[in-house]
Amino acid sequence: MDGRTLDLFNGPQQPEPGTSQFLAMFEAWVGAKTGKGGRRPLREESAAVYRDMWQALVKWSVGEGISVVAITETELETFLRSRGETTELRERYAWRVLRLVELVLHHHARSTGEASNDAVARLLQTRPEIGYSNATMKDELPEFLDAADARAPSRRASLADLPRKRERWARIRGERRKTSRVSNLNDQLA
């Protein structure tokens, strides 16, 4: 057998040098998804597919001398181009890879207290065809707040508008009551 050909039956292969910390990040995310803390448990079959996708990114990034934690949108774009031609299936694959990167990096940032890398979000802003690849209708991508963002000052500013909203609804309810009294009087007169 050729020295460069791998035997499929030799058992698990050792990770390439420099990849173990990034592979550990992925396994920590899988552990959080499959453990008690996960909202939607991750099936082992799905974890295996995601693991292959993550390993491809890690192998590429280490080969290029790029840290997965600090990867930029340009580097993600280069990685996606290295995976093949652009087609509808390719865009859906790209979306899945990017979503996986976003989830793993976000989990890593939360567990270490570091700032989250937003390269995926920036890339999706410049490549809407990837962001919309799973959409049946080309709706805007949903925006969401995590707990830290919900407590931000901008949220408190919108809460300051509540007294005005209450006054407006009280005025509308008062007008409705007047209208219903007038129609009751008209019914009695008729």
Sequence and secondary structure as in RCSB ss.txt:
>XXXX:A:sequence
MDGRTLDLFNGPQQPEPGTSQFLAMFEAWVGAKTGKGGRRPLREESAAVYRDMWQALVKWSVGEGISVVAITETE
LETFLRSRGETTELRERYAWRVLRLVELVLHHHARSTGEASNDAVARLLQTRPEIGYSNATMKDELPEFLDAADA
RAPSRRASLADLPRKRERWARIRGERRKTSRVSNLNDQLA
>XXXX:A:secstr
  TTS  TTS      TT HHHHHHHHHHHHHHHSTT SS   HHHHHHHHHHHHHHHHHHHHHT  STT  HHH
HHHHHHHT    HHHHHHHHHHHHHHHHHHHHHHHHHT     HHHHHHHH HHHHTTT SS         HHHH
TSHHHHHHHTTHHHHHHHHHHHHHHHHHHHHHHHHHHHH 
